[in-house]
């Protein structure tokens, strides 16, 4: 079921340096020519195959030099790309770029000394024209906060079923060289390829807002005031800088990766002919009892290019434009923010629909509220994309590994289960205008309620969810049992399907609510809120959570101080 919306439809460097950049571009593109095969066998069209295989666990093998693999582990937080060969279900894509990725998931793995990082594979980094099965980038997420390893996949499925443009996800059994990393969730990148499949145009502005700007409670006037106070000016976005996007990636990142090929001579060294790693089943076994739980070791470095502590990005920089970086025009963004924050109530419905796909946002909010995803706009404020076409914005889900109440923002277990549907924010609702202003308009609130009803009667019904959970658990269970680097014991995987897990190995000391238990109890609470048998809103202060970046609060079940 792709869509249930019918169930509730309503509606510069200087010029001399620019020459040098041009020469470097030629060098980079020339380097990408070697080993640039598309990774497809004899005349097969990219769209004849799908990288997202959902009926089985696919084996993915990444092969790089041992020196690069050691460097990835030693300096994981630097998130620097290295060259590798990529094998997907026995099919080769040579000369890709691979790096550790993530925020909490990466830091947790790095602190624990585990090599089980989340990874990003950039298939066209060295060759901007290449795709693999229609995709250019893939993300491999390590499930660091989920004993069941299926919450993220289920969440993406629910957004998709509600007609929200959603990245494809699937399960893989991941290896790097001889290291068996285990069961990961593979997620398609939101980029121009994704946009071309879901929208009529793929050349609009794509933003990935971060914490300072992500609440969307600011305007162009606030940005100008901020820059005046900081004594900064508008950034040079001429496209001739070393951070210009060449199609495969930023020039500075590509050059840095190429330089690592031979740090002594500076020459790009042609890779050895790719060799398929040995096949066969991974060794069976359980997580060693002596393995350190997440969060008990320190280490790692700041990613190259990140600003040092104390050096802040202004609102616009924190919006993190991902397309049209070389020739940006933010006028549509400023218009949207002005309407969202300052338009009078009487004209708000007419004006907001000119700059926002309100119906799509209400579906996004319905899913986010139902699964209590507080590591997105409802809580931390980030982990989503905004896409603009012809002045109108759409919101896209991202980074769902802490859905189903796993990220709790300091809200106790009862608060997670009874999370208000009409005040669905961790903290003050006024600090999340996308929620406050839409849900304060009665016709939008009713439409939103209709989408919650559609979810409860359809994809989020207890019967449908329990069946799907069992199906996914059965599919990945043999691989979970053979996964020696997972962050939990196999018994936690089994118990976590139904029981709350309280364990020192759980990321951040959190206590994930049993997955089926969450579905049963949350469904009942939302139904009662819709019927008026439970309060659906509070006093405007939200659900008692804490906005503070990086603060996951206390485990559900712990009393609030």
N, C-alpha and C positions, 0 to 999 in steps of 0.2 A: 504494500500500500504506500504509494509515493506521496499521496496528498489527501488530506481529509478536510481541506478548507471549505468544501461545499457544505459541510455539516454546520457551519456557523458563519457564513459569508455576510457581510454588511459593508460596508466600506468607508671671479674669473681670474682663475689665474690670468696674468697679462697675456697679450697675444704671442709673445715669444715663447712663453711656457706652454701655450696651447699647441704650438707646433710640436713640442716634445711629447705632449700627451698623445697627439695624433700618431707619432712614430711608435710610441709604446703600444697603442691600440693595434697597429699593424703587426707588431711582434707577437702580441698576445693571441690575435686571431690566427696568425701563422702557426703558432705553437699548438693551437687547438686542432689543426688539420691532421696531425699525426694521431693515429688511433681513434678516429672520430666516427667509427662505424655506428650505425643507428641501433645496434643491438637487436635487430630483427632478422629472422632467417628468411632466405630466398623469396623476396617479393611480397612478403606479408605486409598488409597495411597496418599502420599503428593502431587504427581504430578497430581492426578485426580482433584484437586482443584487449584484455582489460587487466591493468596492474592490480586492481582491487578484486581479489578472489575471495569470496565470502563463504564458500561451502567446505573449506578445508584450511589447514594451517600450511602455509607455503614456506619452504626453506629459502632463506636469503643468506648469501655468503659475501662478505666484504674482504678483499685480499689487498693488503698493503705491505710495505716493507716493515720488518720488525722494529726498525728504528722509528718509523712514523707511528706505529701502534704504541710503542713505549712513550713517545712524546705526547700522544693524545691522552694517555692515562696520567702522565706526570703533570701536564699543564692543561687539564681538561677545562678549567674555567676560562682559559684564554680563548676557547672556541675557535681555533684556527684550522683552516682547511688543509688537508693533505690529499695527495693523489692516490687513487685506489682503483681496483677492478671490482665490478659489481655483478654478482650472479643472482638472478631472480628465477627461482623454479628451474634451475639448470640452464638458463639463458644468460649470455654474457653481454654486459655493457662495459667496455673498457674505458679507462681514463676518466673517471668521475672524481668529484671532490667530496670529501667526507669530513665532518667535524662534530664534536660533541655539541649538544644544544640543551637549552632549557634554563629554568631559573631554579625553583625549589628542587625539582627532580635532579638537576645537574649538581647543585650544591650538596644535596644529601648523599648522592653517590660518591662525590669527590671527598667529602668529609669522612665517609665510611671506609675509604680505600678500595671501594668496589670498582671494577671496570665496567659495570653494567650501566653506562650512561645512556641517556637518550641521544640519538644521532640524527643528523640531517645529511641526506645524500643529494648533492646537486649534480644532476645528470648532464646539464649543458654548461657547466661552469667554464670548461676549457674549450667549448664549441657551442656558441650561442644558437646554432641551427639545429642541434640534436634534441630529439625527444625519445622517450622510451614508452611505448604503448600510449602515446599521446601526452605523457607527463614529462615535466622538466625537473621537478623536485619532489622528494619523498621524505617524510619524517617518521622516525622509529622511536616510539615512546615506551618508557620502561615500566610503567605501572607502579611507581615507587610508593604510592599511597593507598593502593587497592589490593588487598589479599586475594580477591577473586580475579583480578586482571581483566574484568569485562565491563566495568562501569563506563569507561571512556567509549568503548564501541557502542554500548547500549544508548548512551546519550546522543552520539552522532546519529544513530538510527532514528531516535525520536524526533530530533529537529528535521531530519529528512522527511519523515512521515507526515510532518505538519506543513510541508511545502516550503520550508525555509531553505534557501540555497546552502548546501552543506557539503563539506569535503567528504570524499569516500574513505572508508576505513576498513581494515581487515587485520587478521592475525598472522604473524610470521614467527618462525623459529630462526633466530638470528645468530650468525657466527661472524666473528672477525678473526681472520687467520685461523689458528687452532683454538681460539677462545670461544666456548659455547655460551653466548650471553643469554639465550633462552627465549621465552615467550614475550614478544613485543606487539604493540598495536601500531600498524603502519597507517599513516594518514597522509592523504594528498595535500600538497601545498596550495594555499589560496594565493593565486598569482594570475597572470594574464590568461594562461591556459584554462584555469578554473573559470575565470570571468567569461571567457568566450563560450563556455558550455552552458552557462546559467543566465546570461544576459544578452540582450540584442546587440550590445556594443561592449568591447573589451578595452576601450581606450580612455575610460573615465579615471577619476582619481580614486585610488585605493589607499586607505589609511589603516594603520594598526596602532591605535592610541595606547599610550602607556600612562601610568598612574596619575601623574600631575595634571594631564589634560583629559584623561579618559572619562571622568564624570560628565563632561560636556556642559559644565555649569559656568562657562566663561564665554566672552565674546571678543570681537576684534578690538573693541575699546579696552578691554581688560589686558589683552596682549600688548597693546601700545603702552599702557600704563606700566605693565610689568617690565617692558624693555627700557622705559624711561627710568624706572627705579634702579634697574640693574646696570644702566649705562651701556646697553647693547643696542645693536642695530639689526636690521633685517639681514639674514644670511645671504651670501653670494650663491645663487642657484643657477649659474650660467651654463653648467654642464661641462665646463672645461677643466674641472678639478679632478684630482686623482680618485675622488669618490663618484665620478660619473658612472652611470650604469651602462654597461656595454651589451646588455641583453642576457649574458650568462651570469654576470655578477658585477660587483663594483671593481673598477680598475685596480684600486689599491689592494683589494683582497686577492685578485687574480695574480697580480705581480708578486705578492708575498708568498702565495702558494707555489708559484713557479720558481721563485728564488730558493725555496726549500729543497728543490730537486737537486741542487748542487751548491751548497753554501760556500764551497771553496772557490770555484771558478766563476760562479754566477751563470753558468750555462744550463740550459734545459736539457736534461738527460732523457733520452727515449726510454720508455719502460721496457722491461723484459717481456717477451711474448707471454700473454696471460695463460695460466695453467689452472684448469678447474680443480678446486680443492677436493680431497677425498670425499666420496659419498658414504652414505650409511647412516644408521640411526645414532643419535647422540647417546652418550653413556647414561644409563639409568642411575638413579640415586636421589637422595634427599639433600636438602641444604645442610651443610656441615654444622653441627651444633656449635662449633667454635667460631663460626663466622660472625664478625662484628655487626651489630645492628646499625641501621642507617643513623647517621648523626653523631658517631662517637669518635671520629677522627677529623682533623682539620687539615687543610691544604688547598692548593690551587692558586691561580693568579687571575687578575682582572683580564677580561678579553681585550685584545688589541683594538684600539679605536674607541673604547669606552671612555667616557669622561671621568677623571679622577673624582674622588669623594670631595664634595663641596662645590663642584662645578655643575650647576644646574642647567637643564635645557628649558627654554621657554615653552609656553603652551603649544605654539605651532610646531616647534622641533619635536615635542613629545607626541604629536599626532602621528609622526613617523610615516610620511608619505612613501608608498611602495611602488607607485607607477608615476610616469611623467616627472620623475625626479629632476631630469635635466632641463625641464622647461615648465616649472610649476605655476599653476593658477589656483589660488585658494579662495577666490571670490565666492564660489558656491558654498564652501564650508562656512565662511563668515556669515553668509545669508542664512543658512540653516541654523547656526548657533544664535543669531539675533532673534529669529522667530521663536526658537525653542525657549529662550530665556526671557525675552522681553515683549513678545506679542501679547496684547490685551486679550483677556479671556473671551470676549465677545467675538473677536475676529480670529482667534487661534485655530479653530478647526479648518477654516477655509485656507489659511495661510500655511499651516503645517503640512497639509496634504500636497501643497505645491513643491515642498522641499524634502518630504519624507514619505516613504512607502509605509504608511501607518498600519495598514492591514498586516503586512509582513512583520513589522516590529511587534505587533500585538501577539502574533503567533510565536515569535521568538521569546517574548516575555512569558507567555503561558508555559512553554516547555521549561524555561529557566526557573520559573517559580515552582512548578510541580516537582522538579528534581532537585530543588534547593541548590542551585549551582552558584555559590557565593564567591567563586574565584573568577567571576565575570562582572558584568556591569552592576549586578544587584549587590555585590559586596565590595571586593577590592576595586572594582571599576574598570578593570582592563580585560584582556583575553577575549577580544572580539575584533572584527574588522568593520569598517564603514566603507561602502562603495557608492560612488556618485556617478550617475549618468544623466546628462542634460539637466543638471541642477537638482536632482532628486536622489536621496540617500536610501540605502538598504543596509541593514545590520546582518553580519555573518558570524556564526558561532565558531569558536576556536579554543583549543587547549582545554579539553573536557575531562582530563584525568582525575579531577577532584570533584566531580559531580556526585549527585545523590547524597548531599550533606557531608561529604568527607572533609571539605574545607568549611569550617563552621564559624569562623570570625568571632569566636568566643561565646557562641550561643550554645546553651546546654541541649541535651538530647530532646527534651520535651519541646523546646523552642524550635528545633529543627523540624520535628514532625508536624508541629502546629504553626509553622511559618506562615505569617499572614499572606493571604492571596491578594488583598486589596492595598496592602502596604508592604510590598515584597522587596524590601531593602534591609540590609543588615543594620545600617544606621539610619540617621534622619532622612526621610524620603525627599525632603526639599533639596538635598545634596545630589539627588539623581533626577534631574528634570525630565529625562526621557521617560521615566516611570511616573513621576508625580503629575506632570502636565497631561499625559495621555489618559491616565486612569482617573483623573479628576473630571473628565468630560464623560457624562453618563452614557451616551451612545457608544463610545470607545470601550468603556468599562463593561457594558453588556456584551459587546462583541468578544472581548477578552474572556469573559465568563463562558461564552459559547465555545471558545477554543479549549478551555479547561474541561468543559463537559465532553467535548469531542475526544479529548485525550483519555478521560476516564472511561468512556464508552468504547474506545477503540484501542489504539496501541498501548495505552498505559493501564488498561483493565488488568485486574489482578490475574485473571486467567491467562491473558495474552503474555503478560510480563513473566509470570512464573514458568510458562512453557518455553519462552525464549531464553530465559536464564538457564534452564536445564539443558536446552539444545546447545547453547554456546559453551557451557561448562563441560558437557560431554565431548565437544569437539576439541577443546584445548587440554583436557585432563591428562592425556598421555604425555604431552609436551611439558605440562606443569610438573608432573612427577619426575621428568628427566632433567628439569631445570635446576642446576645446582647453585646458580648465582641469584636466584630470586630473593626478594627482600623478606620473604615470609616462609614459614614451614608449610609443607604440603597440607598438613592438618588445618592450618589457618585458611588455606584456599577452600577446603571443604566446609569448615565451620562458617566462614565468612559468607557463604551463599545464603545462610539463614540467621546466623548468630552474630551479635556484636563481638568484635575482636578487640580485646585489650591486651596489648603486648608491647614490650620494650622495643621490639623491632619495627613497630608501626611508625611511619615517618612523622616526625614532630610530636610523638607521643599521643597522637590522636586515636580515637576509638571508632573506627568505621562501623556504622550501624549495619547489621546483617542485611544483605541486599534484598532478599524476599521480604524480610520484616519491614524494611523501609517502604517497599512498594505497598504492602498491605496497610500499614499504619498511616502512611502519607495519603494514600487514596481515600481512606476513611475520613481523615481530617479535612481534606479539600472538599469532599462531598458535603460534610457537615457545615463547612464555611459557606459553601454555595447555597445551602438550604437555610442558613441563618441559625443553625444550632450551635455554632461556635463563632466567636468573634473573628471577622476577616480583616480587621484593621485595628491599629492602636491609636496613640495620641500624636502621631507624626514623628515619633522618635525611632520608627522602624522596629526591628526585632531584637534590639539590645546588643547588637554586634559592635565590633571594633574595626574601624576603617584602616588602622595603621598598616602601612605597607610591610609585608613580610610577617605580620602577626596572624597566626592561625588560631590564636586563643587557646582555650582549654579543651580537653576532650569532651565530647557530648557525655552527659551524665554527671560531670563535675559541677558543683554549685558555683554560681557566680559570686565573686567577693563584693 
